[in-house]
Amino acid sequence: MKRRHLFELEDQPWFPNRVRDYATDYLHFVETRFKLHRAGIPVLADALRATASTHIVDLCSGGGGSIPEILDGLEEAGIRVGATLTDRYPNIPAFERAAADRRITFERAPVDARQVPSRLSGLRTIFNGFHHFRPEDATAVLRNAAEAGQPIAIFEISQRTLRTIIPLLLTPIFVMLATPLMRPFRWDRLLWTYLLPLVPLTCLWDGLVSQLRAYTTAELEALGADADARASWHAGQVPIGTTPGTLTFLVGSPAESRALERSV
């Protein structure tokens, strides 16, 4: 189906920070509980080896995403790296919890993925956040990485198919079932989930919009070519465990590092 860039509530600067944080906490819970991004670890490991990167700069980190789980998976593959969490609207409490892991640091100040500070060097990653960008902004994200001489790896669970959209209609139920299991426990999380259900409704709307915003592999490679035709860009999909879902990825490296094209 045609890509439609409808608005996501979490993207809006006026949106309440508390509700945004609890919505990203839910996404973090689901991603880690079901290990949704483990499927991308071999792709990420190849990218790190090919570019000799020793650090990950995670963009659009939300509630911390799957970074701790991903670092564990990379260690199992024989690669030990650290990671820095960043976001345009940083969820500081979630970042602080993630940073209890000594491999992880974070940026307190907002970081725009289109203009990443030059002091943040390493393989840039975006897990399930690239659909937030319109094509011109998505191109800017990729171009900024290429111009900075930094490799980038993007992973997306969202897809523009009815197979992924229809189950999301049950999101409010899933949020309400998951909330008692989420830590740390907070009374106002219950308020915004059950009494004033802004968190379930936010997750429902933004989840549906995320699917409609998703890019196909062909669209991702075209965005990369528009960003920097000299760089190496490779998109594909890998199955998510035994589920019917797939993880879409785009990996790019600067023009001076073409080994990535052969290894991914």
N, C-alpha and C positions, 0 to 999 in steps of 0.2 A: 504494500500500500504506500501511497505518497507520504513523504516526510512532512510533518506538520509541527511547527515550532510554537506550540501554545505556551502560555506562561506557567511556570512552576512557582508555588507559593514560597518555597524555601529560597528562591532566588531574589525575592523582593526585599529591598533594604528596610521597608516599613514593617516587615513581618516580625512578630514577637520572638525575641531570641530564645526564650524558654521553650516555646513550642517547637521552634526550629531544632534546638538541641535535642529535645526528646524524640523528634522524628528521626534525626540522624542516629540517635542511640538505638532506635528500633532497627534501622538498616544495618548498623554495626552488629547488633545481636543476631540478625538473620544470616548475615554474611559469615560470621564466625561459627555460629551454631551448625550451619549446614556446609561449611567449608566451600563456599561457592567459587572462590578464586583459586583454590588449590590446582585446578586444571591448568591455570596459566603459569605455574611455577617452572615447568620445563622451558617454555618460551622465554620467560624472564631470565632463567639461568643462562640460556644460550646468549641472550643479549648482554648480560653482564660479562660473560667470558669474552665475547667477541669484541667488546669495547673496552675491556680491561677496567671497568668501573668498579670502584670499591665502596660506593655509597649510593643510596637511593634518596631522591628528593621527591616525596609524594605530594602531588598537587590535588586540590579539591578533596582533602582527606575526610571531611565530614566529621563523623564520630570516631575517627581513628581507623575505620575500615577494617581490612583484614591484615594489616601490616604485621602484627605480631605472629600470626599464623603463617604468613608468607615468609617471614624471616626464618621461622622454624623449618619450613619446607626447603628453603634455599640451603640451610645448614645441612639438612639430610642429603642434599645434592652435592655437598662438599664446598659450598660457597658461604662464607661468613661476611656479611656486610651490615652496616648500620643504616638507619633511615631517619629522615627529618619529615615531620608532618607539617603541612601548610594548608591554608584555606583562605578564601576571600572573606568568609565569615567564620573565623576559627571557633570551634567548640572547646574552649579552654579546659573546662572540667574533664571532658573526655580525653583531651590531649595529655593532661596531667596524669590521668590514670594509666594511659598507654605508656607514658614516659617512666613509669615504675620499672619497666624493662630497660635496662641500661643500654641496650642497643638503639633505643629510640630517643630522639630529641624533637622539639617542635618550635615553631615560630608563633609568638604571641600576636604579632602585628599581622594585619591582613596581607595576603600574598595573591596577586593577580596572576593567573597562569599565563596570561598573554605578555606579561612583563615581569618575569621572575628575577629577583635581585641577582646580580652577577656573583655575589659571594656564596650563593647556594649552588654548589657544583656536584655533579653526579648524574646517574641515570634517572631521568624524570619519569614518574609513573602517574597515571590517572586510572583509578579503579572505579568504574561505573559512574563516572562524572563527565565524560566527554560530550554526552548528549545535551548537556546544559548549554553548549555553545552553538550559536548560529554558524553557518558555514564560513562566513567572513571572520568570525572570532575563532573558530576552530582552526582555520588556516593560520591565524595570528599566533595561536598557541604553538603550533608545529614550527612555524617560521622562527619564533623566538628561541626555541630549543636549537634549531639548526644554526642560527646566527651566533648563538652562544657557544657553539661547538659541543653541545651536550646531547647524548642519545636520549630517546624517549620511547616509552612503551605504554600503550593504552589498552585497557581491557574493559569490555562492556558486556553485561548480562542482558541488557535491554535489546529487544528486537521488534521490528514492526510486523508482527504476525498475530493473528487471532489466537494462536496456540499459547502465546505468552500474555496476551491482553486479557482474555476471558477469566483466567484464575485470579487475576488481580482484583476482580470485583468483590472478592471475599476478604480483601485486605483489612477492613475494620475489625472483622472477627479475629483475624490472625494477630493484630496489634493488641486487642483486649486479652487474648489468651497468653500472649508472650509477656505482657507487662509485669505480672507477678514474679516472673523468672528473671527479670532484668535487675542488674546491680550497677551502682548502689541503689538501695531502696529510698524513694523519696515520696513524701506524702503528696506534694503538688503534682507529681507524675500521675497519680491516681485521679486527681482533680481534672487534669487536662486530657485524661484518657476516658474516664467513665462519666463524670458529672457534666463536664463541658468537653465533649469528645473532639477537640480540635486536632489532637495528635492522630487519631485514626482517620479522620477526614482528610487531613493534610497528606498522610501516607497514601491514601486512596487516590486522591487527585494527582499528586506528584508522580505516583507510580504509573498511572495510566498515561500521563503526559510523557513520562520518560520513554515509554515504549514507542510512542508516536514520533519522538524526537530522534530515535536511534538511527545510526548510520550503518549502511551495508558495507561489506568489505570493499566493494568496487568504489563506493563513495569515499571511504577512508583513504584508499590509495590515491584517488583523484585529489583529495585535499592535501595529501603529502606532496604530490607533484606540483600543485599550485604554490605550496609554501616554499619549496626549494627543490627544483628539478635535479640539482646536482647530488642531493642527499640520497641515501638508500632507504626505500620504504617498502614494507612487506606486510600485507594484511591476510588474515585467515580466521579459521574457527577451529576450536577444539571441544570435544564433548565434555560435559560436566559430570564426571563419575558415571553412575549407572542411570542418571536421570535423562529424560528426553531433551534437556536443554543443552545449549552450546554457549561457549564463551568466545566472543568476537574480539580480535586483537589487531592492533597496528603497531609495528615496531619500526623505528627510524633511527638512523645514525648519520652524523655529519659526513660531508663529502670525503673527508680525509680518512674515514673509517668504513671501508666497503666490505670488510670481512663479515659484517653482520648479515649481509644479503646471502652469503653462502651458508651461514650457520643456522639460520632460523628456518 
